[in-house]
Amino acid sequence: MLRSSRALALVLAALALLGVAGSASASVVERIVAIVGERAILLSDLRERAHPFLAQIHQQVPQGAQRNAAISQLYKGLLQKMVDEEIEQKAAVQAKVTVTPREVEEALTRVATQNNVTVDKLLSEARRSGLDAASYRDELRRQLLQTKLINVRLQGRIRVTEDDLQKAYRGIELEEREKLSYQAAWLVVSVPAGLSPAEVRTRRALVERLKRDAERGDFVALVRLHSDDPSTKNSGGVLPYSRPAETPAVLRRVIGGLEVGHVAGPVPVPGGLALVKVLGREESQLPRFEDARDELGQRVYLEKMTQARRTWLDSLRRQQHVEVRL
């Protein structure tokens, strides 16, 4: 049997359908949008949580289909968050994890201090965004509860290795290179349509051999001897200075992964196969890996913790009845 909150929702929905509000054809003003175990999440609950975000959408997104899509996406994402919170609340009860009013006030003070404002100023800013003081404290309480649960259930399982740090740094490097201008050169071996499979294999083998030669010798000389691209052959294959956004996707991926002076290939290009060499790149603004180690560790730890939390919540979700009706 559902608890009183769900029963109340059913009564409200029935009253709305019967027109108790005074309209002969009243629309439903309340309904259940999700059920977690025996706990019902009401449409009014969802709308209340969505209120500050709706204000932002109305300010930033044009009226019409685009705004409706943004609101729909907000409701769906926020409802999933509320379902997760209900699951966490049940887990907290079982683990005897609680958050006291004093802890909430201490967290409020910390947030204000971190932002160099008073608590009153912080709450005033929250009100301007559509979040009253009670709602702001509720959000802090949920975050504190989540942190405590993570510490109890997950913290000891998370390990950050040197390989994790290296991969994270490499990923940031590649992201930055999507914005840095570069200059490259290429050597193109034509592969005309209609060649037999054996002829195609022969030309690929030529490019692979030329790559080995290029890694040991003079790329410019190899281009002048072997390239089939007349527009760049005499200049040693040098291409115009470019930005990644202006580069075809297949070349952009290859060039983004190359260090200056290195050669990659064979790369499929229109009409043939190419070797590509990066001659120069706009200077990186990233700190050295060693200087970024601590920040990388925090970033990787947070990513792993977020993933572990999602896996844990999904496992809890499978153990109980969850129904989303939105």
Order of alpha helices (4+ residues) and beta strands (2+ residues): alpha-beta-beta-alpha-alpha-alpha-alpha-alpha-alpha-beta-alpha-alpha-alpha-beta-beta-alpha-beta
